Amino acid sequence: MSDNKFSPDWSKDWQALQNQYWTAWTDLTRQSGATPDASTPWHEGLEQWSRMFGNAGKQSEAAERLMSSAKSYLSLMQSMLAFASGKESGAINMPWLDAMRGGMSLPGFDASMFGKMPAFDPSAFGKVPGFDPSLFGKMPGFDPSMLNSMPGFDASMLDNPMAKALREISGQGVKGFQQLAEGAAPMLQQMQQQLQQEGVSWLKAPAFGYLREHQEHYQKMALAFVEFQQATKAYNALIMKSSQRSFEILELKLAERGEPGRQIDSVRALYDLWVDSAEEAYAEIALSDEFRQVYGDVVNSQMRVRSQMQQEVERIGVDLGMPTRTELNSVHKRMHDLRRELRESQEAQRDVASDGRDEEIAAMRAEIDDLRRLVENSEASATRRPPMAAAAPARGVAKANRGATAKRVAPSKRRAAKRTHVAAKSTAPEPVESLQAAAKPDRKKARPAHGKKRRDARRAPVAIRETVNAPKAERPEKIEDRPVSFGDAIAAMRRELSGKSRKKKAKASLLSMPMKVSRRLAKPRRSKP
Amino acid sequence: MNPIRIDPQRALDDAVRFNQKLAAGLKTLRTLDDVDYGATDKEEVYREDKLVLYRFKGSKAPTAKTPLLIAYALVNRPYMVDLQDDRSLVKNLLALGEDVYLIDWGYPDQSDRYLTLDDYINGYIRRCVDVVAKRHKVDRINLLGICQGGAFSLCFASIYPQKIRNLITMVTPVDFHTPDNMLSHWTRGMDVDLFIDTLGNVPADLMNWCYLTLKPVRLFQQKYIGMVDILDDKVELENFLRMEKWIFDSPDQAGEAFRQFVKDFYQGNKLVNGGLEIGDKSVSLKKITMPVLNIFAEQDHLVPPSASRPMRKLVGTNDYTELAFKGGHIGIYVSGRAQREVPSAIHDWLARR
């Protein structure tokens, strides 16, 4: 409350409210002992509470995340209560906002979380029998204290506020960086000290002597770590920038809420507004080219650190006669290759057994389905044609039908299928648009016939004309009833679609009719003088 | 006028109520068992390595003649499509008469690190499609690909168009280089070869971490503040925890497949630019000539609509339908609106074909 109408004497009221809170808290938790001092941060109550409830059973992780978020939120509530009761009044930019900056900073991204890979625990170095991290300092020419003098190397980054906030929020399920930092601390400290003394140039100095291979490896590892630290620093700088930007956006959003009716009237509403602002600010940064570069650097540099550490573990494993990751990978690769070969071999055998017929038949059936669909589409368009145009091509039906019958018996099914398969291959990628265009009724062709053709059409029985113009959706069933091979069916439908003249098209369309209808169509022609 | 007008007594009441909810909730949390998931009976019909192909059993016999196979993403568990009784895409599809199958990829371990996209698409998916087709004595089946599974389904339908009657994609990215795609933006600075050579398989926790950092404040903090509101409602709390389980119950990613997916899809954007090869087979979306239904979520922060919409111009079919769902990447399966709109949209679209 900025105008203090709630609390002319803010100090007294605020104290009273704090006392109310802790009284309610004490009642709630039924804790023994005195009520905490009014100025005690509220989230400390949650700390006690967490300990009191202990493990929340099987949902402990959810409870932990919940408590972490609740602590931040309660801090905000407490600071807002102070503000609302008049302790802090005035402009937007006031102590509560600073408190919010401190308590509600963007959790963002802790780049070092890449170190949380399961089973990755640098402290394992110290647990490997025979491995002594202090050996780093015993290598000829190696002084780990040099690390601290490395440009960009900042040990404090291991305890940056973002990482701290994140650890508090993330809960058990995403711990790991802490382990990385703690586990590697002795080794890193030595490196830092050495680098402080001798600088980065030492890491690029040639190695020699009995332990040159080891020295070279440690130099690479130290250099990789320094690069990782530099990348992390750049990353966290961007996150910090994002966090600052989030409050700029929040202030802008708040400025828009000055009108009556739009004011923020609850802590929750303020919190939600801050979340919106924080996400907006984060997205601005995260989608920038600079962020992409820095993100890539963090990931890549940490992978180099991990890779170097893995190599060290491998060397130790070899020395101790233990199987290594490289060896296991090699076995897995061979197993994988064998598994693939086995499957390919089994499938090839199955194909040989079926002589490829199954696949060929499947391909032909699929082709028929496609053609049916196209025919249906084209016939749907054709139903819009004038009846006369469709009835006109009744001539020559018997001839076309004879041709189809002859084809049915001539080639073997196998040969027909092969021929169709080749045809299908050549037409399969044909764009649907072009096929549809082919199926569209030609306006010119759709015009009523004239002269003799028109008379013929008039003479054709009404029933037949209706059949010709019947909705073609029912045609597939009729085709299925006919005892023709797949090859014949495909060829017939293909002719229907690609017929160059109206006459041919009519023949082809009649091919797919039942035999009885075809014969009836043929009769008028024979009886004509 | 000051934009903040908070009544001190109300602020105090809110704080006390917040604490009361926490107290009640923490007690409830201690009494809850592990949440279960999966509402619909299913039978295993095929198994290979860690993959299991399931057929769901509805309360009535399916009426659809062509079975529907769901190919989920590798990055999460597929039970999202059948999370609980009142949030189940599968259950609703079965009720509408569809015959639904689902590929469960399992949890890859280090022995699977050399699985490639060739193994997943030309191997696993192809064999699953063949198994389903054979069981139903059909040559072609309907394929529903979700998210990354949608990208796989596009590849599959392009390579084997003769095996797919209708293709449905849900929240499927096609153009990976749109300016609002944060995930893709980040991956383009990564040395994915170094990444996989170092890690082998990509740990699930790392993947989850990456997803959470797309919306860090909302997903790390605000979500759990919101959880307090439902802490005294056992049913709602169980729903929340079920979602939590799904979100964090993630398989590791087989290294080689991840490498290729990042290189070809995220970095190379080859579904748009062309040149994508899965094993020895080339992929071109122009070869997808069967009917396509593309469903995407308008508020999807993982697969922005702008990443999915370009499918329209890239596929070869002229029977393309698009459905924009008002919700997010997860809401498209589990929200109340999704239960009403998505299954019926899929069923109606299929019924017309």
Contacts between the chains, C-beta under 8 A, distances in Angstrom:
chain1	res1	chain2	res2	distance
A	1	B	2	7.8
A	1	B	4	7.6
A	1	B	5	6.3
A	1	B	6	6.3
A	1	B	7	7.4
A	1	B	8	6.9
A	2	B	2	3.4
A	2	B	4	6.9
A	2	B	5	7.6
A	3	B	2	7.1
A	6	B	7	6.6
A	6	B	8	5.4
A	6	B	9	8.0
A	7	B	8	6.6
A	13	B	8	6.7
A	14	B	8	7.9
A	17	B	8	5.8
A	17	B	9	7.6
A	17	B	12	5.1
A	20	B	12	5.9
A	20	B	16	7.9
A	21	B	12	6.0
A	21	B	15	6.0
A	21	B	16	6.7
A	24	B	16	4.5
A	24	B	19	7.2
A	25	B	16	7.8
A	25	B	19	6.2
A	28	B	16	7.8
A	28	B	19	5.8
A	28	B	20	6.3
A	28	B	23	5.6
A	29	B	23	7.2
A	42	B	15	6.9
A	45	B	19	7.6
A	46	B	22	7.6
A	49	B	22	7.6
A	49	B	23	7.6
A	49	B	26	7.8
A	53	B	26	4.9
A	53	B	27	7.9
A	53	B	30	7.4
A	55	B	30	8.0
A	56	B	26	5.7
A	56	B	29	4.3
A	56	B	30	5.0
A	57	B	29	6.4
A	57	B	30	4.3
A	57	B	31	7.0
A	57	B	32	6.9
A	58	B	32	7.0
A	58	B	33	6.5
A	58	B	34	5.3
A	59	B	29	4.3
A	59	B	30	7.5
A	59	B	32	5.6
A	59	B	241	6.3
A	62	B	29	6.7
A	62	B	227	7.8
A	62	B	241	6.0
A	62	B	244	5.9
A	63	B	26	6.1
A	63	B	29	5.2
A	65	B	224	5.2
A	66	B	22	7.6
A	66	B	25	7.4
A	66	B	224	4.9
A	66	B	227	5.7
A	66	B	228	7.1
A	67	B	22	7.9
A	68	B	224	7.4
A	69	B	220	7.7
A	69	B	221	4.7
A	69	B	222	7.8
A	69	B	223	8.0
A	69	B	224	3.8
A	69	B	225	5.3
A	70	B	18	7.5
A	70	B	22	6.1
A	70	B	224	7.4
A	70	B	225	7.1
A	70	B	228	6.7
A	72	B	221	6.7
A	73	B	18	7.5
A	73	B	225	5.2
A	74	B	15	6.9
A	74	B	18	7.2
A	77	B	11	6.6
A	77	B	14	6.8
A	77	B	15	4.7
A	77	B	18	7.1
A	78	B	15	7.5
A	80	B	6	6.1
A	80	B	11	5.8
A	81	B	8	6.1
A	81	B	11	4.7
A	81	B	12	6.2
A	81	B	15	7.0
A	83	B	4	7.4
A	83	B	6	7.5
A	84	B	4	7.9
A	84	B	6	4.2
A	84	B	7	6.8
A	84	B	8	4.4
A	84	B	11	5.2
A	85	B	8	4.2
A	86	B	8	8.0
A	92	B	2	7.3
A	92	B	3	6.9
A	92	B	4	7.8
A	106	B	216	6.7
A	106	B	217	6.1
A	107	B	216	5.2
A	107	B	217	6.3
A	107	B	220	4.8
A	107	B	221	6.2
A	108	B	213	7.4
A	108	B	216	5.3
A	109	B	213	4.6
A	109	B	216	6.4
A	113	B	209	5.6
A	114	B	206	7.0
A	116	B	205	6.4
A	116	B	206	7.3
A	116	B	209	7.4
A	117	B	199	6.8
A	117	B	203	5.3
A	117	B	205	7.7
A	117	B	206	6.6
A	118	B	203	5.5
A	118	B	205	6.5
A	166	B	220	7.7
A	169	B	220	5.2
A	169	B	221	6.0
A	170	B	220	7.0
A	173	B	205	7.4
A	173	B	248	6.4
A	174	B	205	6.7
A	174	B	209	6.3
A	176	B	205	7.8
A	254	B	3	4.4
A	254	B	4	7.2
A	255	B	3	6.8
A	256	B	3	7.7
A	257	B	3	3.7
A	257	B	4	7.9
A	258	B	1	4.8
A	258	B	2	7.1
A	258	B	3	4.9
A	259	B	1	7.2
A	260	B	1	6.9
A	262	B	3	7.5
A	263	B	1	7.3
A	263	B	2	7.4
A	263	B	3	5.5
A	263	B	4	6.6
A	263	B	5	4.3
A	264	B	3	5.9
A	264	B	4	4.7
A	264	B	5	7.0
A	264	B	6	6.9
A	265	B	5	5.6
A	265	B	6	6.1
A	265	B	7	7.3
A	265	B	10	7.6
A	266	B	6	6.4
A	266	B	10	6.8
A	266	B	11	7.5
A	266	B	14	6.4
A	267	B	6	6.6
A	267	B	11	5.6
A	267	B	14	5.9
A	267	B	15	7.7
A	268	B	14	6.9
A	270	B	4	6.6
A	270	B	6	7.6
A	271	B	222	7.7
A	271	B	225	7.0
A	272	B	222	7.4
A	275	B	217	5.1
A	275	B	218	6.0
A	275	B	221	7.6
A	275	B	222	4.8
A	278	B	217	4.4
A	279	B	215	5.9
A	279	B	216	7.9
A	279	B	217	5.7
A	279	B	218	5.9
A	282	B	215	8.0
A	282	B	216	6.3
A	282	B	217	7.2
A	283	B	182	7.2
A	286	B	182	5.7
A	286	B	185	7.5
A	286	B	186	7.6
A	286	B	214	7.9
A	287	B	179	7.1
A	287	B	180	7.3
A	287	B	182	6.0
A	287	B	185	5.8
A	291	B	185	7.9
A	291	B	186	7.9
A	292	B	185	5.5
A	292	B	186	6.4
A	292	B	188	6.1
A	292	B	189	4.6
A	293	B	189	5.6
A	295	B	186	5.0
A	295	B	189	5.6
A	295	B	190	7.9
A	296	B	186	7.7
A	296	B	188	7.6
A	296	B	189	2.3
A	296	B	190	5.3
A	296	B	191	7.4
A	297	B	189	7.3
A	299	B	189	7.6
A	299	B	190	5.2
A	299	B	191	7.7
A	299	B	195	6.7
A	300	B	189	7.9
A	300	B	190	6.7
A	300	B	191	4.7
A	300	B	194	6.0
A	300	B	195	7.7
A	303	B	191	7.2
A	303	B	194	4.8
A	303	B	195	5.5
A	303	B	198	4.5
A	303	B	199	7.5
A	304	B	194	7.0
A	304	B	198	8.0
A	306	B	198	5.2
A	306	B	199	7.7
A	307	B	194	7.3
A	307	B	197	7.3
A	307	B	198	4.6
A	310	B	198	7.0
A	325	B	200	7.6
A	328	B	110	6.8
A	329	B	110	7.8
A	329	B	113	7.3
A	329	B	200	7.1
A	332	B	110	6.4
A	332	B	111	5.0
A	332	B	113	6.3
A	332	B	114	6.2
A	333	B	114	5.4
A	335	B	111	6.7
A	336	B	111	7.9
A	336	B	112	8.0
A	336	B	114	4.0
A	336	B	115	7.1
A	337	B	114	7.9
A	339	B	49	7.7
A	340	B	119	7.2
A	340	B	123	7.8
A	343	B	123	7.0
A	362	B	139	4.5
A	362	B	162	6.5
A	362	B	163	7.9
A	363	B	162	5.4
A	365	B	139	4.7
A	366	B	139	5.5
A	366	B	140	6.0
A	366	B	161	7.8
A	366	B	162	4.0
A	366	B	163	7.9
A	367	B	162	7.9
A	369	B	139	7.7
A	369	B	140	7.2
A	369	B	165	7.7
A	370	B	289	7.7
A	428	B	161	7.5
A	429	B	286	7.3
A	429	B	287	6.2
A	429	B	289	8.0
A	429	B	316	7.5
A	431	B	286	7.7
A	431	B	316	6.3
A	432	B	289	5.6
A	432	B	316	6.6
A	432	B	317	5.9
A	432	B	318	4.2
A	432	B	319	7.5
A	433	B	318	5.5
A	436	B	318	6.3
